[in-house]
Amino acid sequence: MNQDLITPRLKLRAPEPDDAPRLQALCGNWEVARMLEVVPHPYPDGLAETWIEGLAVRRQSDTAHIFAITLAEELIGVIGLERGDDGPFGLGYWLGEAWWGRGYMSEAATRVIHFAFEDLGAEKLTSGFFADNPASGRVLKKCGFRIARYGTLPCRARGKEVEAVFMELAPGGLT
């Protein structure tokens, strides 16, 4: 399943090899990288290309459904669903700093959540955010997620464990 998802302002599509330089530039921003679990800082050359190359196999195996968030055909972020060991899909996302605070992520997340429940048949979604990133928490709450627990997550860019909030969403909680 390799379909585009459309919202009133955005197109969510599979990341393409040509996206790699832009992805590296946006993720290379410290303000973005420090709020993500697995993104290193500085962001090394070649990593975006390798990541994009591996996505088709993960989509085919139903372990990841990753979308480039585009506004007027310009990549502004990434959102996706990932799972391991047959557990629930986890929702993850980031947006380039220049597009923060405009409602784009809530719009993209709502569309991907509908995709998860309606097209993939997900029974539950999980997500989380670093406690020092309340904007991400607001996106999840706006989409209907509820707090499941508190803990820590590793942050590769910061090189340490960071306080985190873990959330869940069942189909009935969808907004």
C-alpha positions as CSV (number, residue, x, y, z in Angstrom):
1,M,0.0,0.0,0.0
2,N,1.7,3.1,-1.2
3,Q,-0.9,5.9,-1.3
4,D,-0.8,9.6,-0.9
5,L,-2.9,11.1,1.9
6,I,-4.5,14.5,1.3
7,T,-5.6,17.1,3.8
8,P,-7.0,20.6,3.2
9,R,-3.4,22.1,3.1
10,L,-1.0,19.2,2.8
11,K,-0.1,16.2,0.8
12,L,1.5,13.3,2.6
13,R,3.4,11.0,0.2
14,A,6.2,8.5,0.3
15,P,9.6,10.0,0.8
16,E,11.6,10.0,-2.4
17,P,15.4,9.9,-3.0
18,D,15.3,13.6,-4.2
19,D,14.0,14.5,-0.7
20,A,17.3,13.5,1.0
21,P,19.1,16.9,0.9
22,R,16.0,18.7,2.2
23,L,15.4,16.1,4.9
24,Q,19.0,16.3,6.0
25,A,18.8,20.1,6.2
26,L,15.6,20.2,8.2
27,C,16.6,17.4,10.6
28,G,20.0,18.9,10.9
29,N,18.5,21.8,12.8
30,W,19.4,21.3,16.5
31,E,15.9,22.5,17.5
32,V,14.3,19.6,15.5
33,A,16.9,16.9,16.3
34,R,16.9,17.5,20.0
35,M,13.2,16.6,20.2
36,L,13.6,13.3,18.4
37,E,14.6,9.9,19.7
38,V,16.8,8.5,16.9
39,V,18.0,11.5,14.9
40,P,21.7,12.3,15.4
41,H,23.2,15.8,15.6
42,P,25.0,16.8,13.5
43,Y,23.1,14.9,10.8
44,P,25.6,13.0,8.7
45,D,25.8,13.0,4.9
46,G,24.3,9.9,3.4
47,L,22.0,9.0,6.3
48,A,18.9,10.5,4.7
49,E,19.5,8.5,1.5
50,T,20.0,5.3,3.4
51,W,16.9,5.9,5.5
52,I,14.7,6.6,2.4
53,E,16.1,3.5,0.6
54,G,14.9,1.2,3.5
55,L,11.4,2.5,3.6
56,A,9.9,0.5,0.8
57,V,10.8,-2.8,2.4
58,R,9.4,-1.7,5.7
59,R,6.1,-0.5,4.1
60,Q,5.8,-3.9,2.3
61,S,6.3,-5.8,5.5
62,D,3.7,-3.6,7.3
63,T,6.2,-2.5,9.9
64,A,6.3,1.2,8.8
65,H,4.2,3.6,6.8
66,I,6.2,6.8,6.5
67,F,5.1,10.0,4.8
68,A,6.8,13.1,3.7
69,I,4.7,16.1,4.7
70,T,4.5,18.5,1.8
71,L,3.1,22.0,1.5
72,A,2.8,23.3,-2.1
73,E,5.0,20.4,-3.1
74,E,7.8,21.4,-0.7
75,L,8.8,18.9,2.0
76,I,8.3,20.5,5.5
77,G,8.5,17.4,7.7
78,V,7.9,13.7,8.1
79,I,5.1,11.7,9.9
80,G,4.7,8.0,10.1
81,L,3.5,4.8,11.8
82,E,6.1,2.2,12.9
83,R,5.8,-1.0,14.8
84,G,8.0,-3.9,15.9
85,D,7.2,-7.4,17.2
86,D,3.6,-7.3,16.1
87,G,2.8,-4.6,18.7
88,P,0.6,-1.5,18.0
89,F,1.7,1.1,15.6
90,G,3.6,4.1,17.1
91,L,2.9,7.5,15.7
92,G,6.0,9.6,15.2
93,Y,6.6,13.0,13.5
94,W,8.7,16.1,13.1
95,L,8.3,19.4,11.3
96,G,10.9,21.8,10.1
97,E,11.2,24.7,12.6
98,A,10.0,27.3,10.1
99,W,6.5,25.6,10.0
100,W,5.9,25.3,13.8
101,G,2.8,26.7,15.3
102,R,0.7,26.8,12.2
103,G,-1.4,23.7,12.8
104,Y,0.3,21.6,10.1
105,M,1.2,18.8,12.4
106,S,-2.2,18.4,13.9
107,E,-3.6,18.3,10.4
108,A,-1.1,15.7,9.2
109,A,-1.5,13.6,12.4
110,T,-5.3,13.5,12.1
111,R,-5.1,12.2,8.6
112,V,-2.5,9.6,9.4
113,I,-4.5,8.5,12.4
114,H,-7.5,8.0,10.2
115,F,-5.3,6.0,7.8
116,A,-4.1,3.8,10.6
117,F,-7.6,2.9,11.9
118,E,-9.5,2.8,8.6
119,D,-7.0,1.5,6.1
120,L,-4.5,-0.5,8.3
121,G,-7.1,-1.8,10.8
122,A,-5.0,-0.7,13.8
123,E,-6.6,-1.5,17.1
124,K,-4.6,1.1,19.1
125,L,-1.9,3.7,18.5
126,T,0.9,4.7,20.8
127,S,3.1,7.8,20.8
128,G,5.2,9.8,23.1
129,F,7.0,13.1,23.5
130,F,9.8,14.5,25.5
131,A,8.5,16.4,28.5
132,D,10.3,19.5,27.5
133,N,8.4,19.5,24.1
134,P,4.9,20.5,25.2
135,A,3.9,21.5,21.7
136,S,4.2,17.8,20.6
137,G,2.0,16.9,23.6
138,R,-0.6,19.4,22.5
139,V,-0.7,17.8,19.0
140,L,-1.3,14.4,20.5
141,K,-4.0,15.6,22.9
142,K,-5.8,17.5,20.1
143,C,-5.9,14.2,18.2
144,G,-7.4,12.4,21.1
145,F,-4.4,10.6,22.7
146,R,-4.5,10.0,26.4
147,I,-1.5,9.7,28.8
148,A,-0.6,6.1,29.5
149,R,2.5,6.6,31.6
150,Y,5.6,8.6,32.3
151,G,9.2,7.5,31.8
152,T,12.4,8.2,29.8
153,L,13.5,7.8,26.2
154,P,17.0,8.0,24.8
155,C,17.7,11.0,22.7
156,R,20.5,10.4,20.3
157,A,21.1,14.1,19.5
158,R,21.4,15.0,23.2
159,G,23.3,11.8,24.0
160,K,21.2,11.0,27.1
161,E,17.9,9.8,28.5
162,V,15.2,12.4,28.5
163,E,12.0,12.6,30.6
164,A,9.1,11.5,28.3
165,V,5.3,11.1,28.3
166,F,3.8,8.0,26.7
167,M,0.3,8.2,25.2
168,E,-2.3,5.9,23.6
169,L,-5.2,6.2,21.3
170,A,-8.0,3.7,20.6
171,P,-10.3,4.1,17.6
172,G,-13.1,5.4,19.9
173,G,-10.9,8.2,21.1
174,L,-10.3,9.6,17.6
175,T,-11.2,13.2,17.2
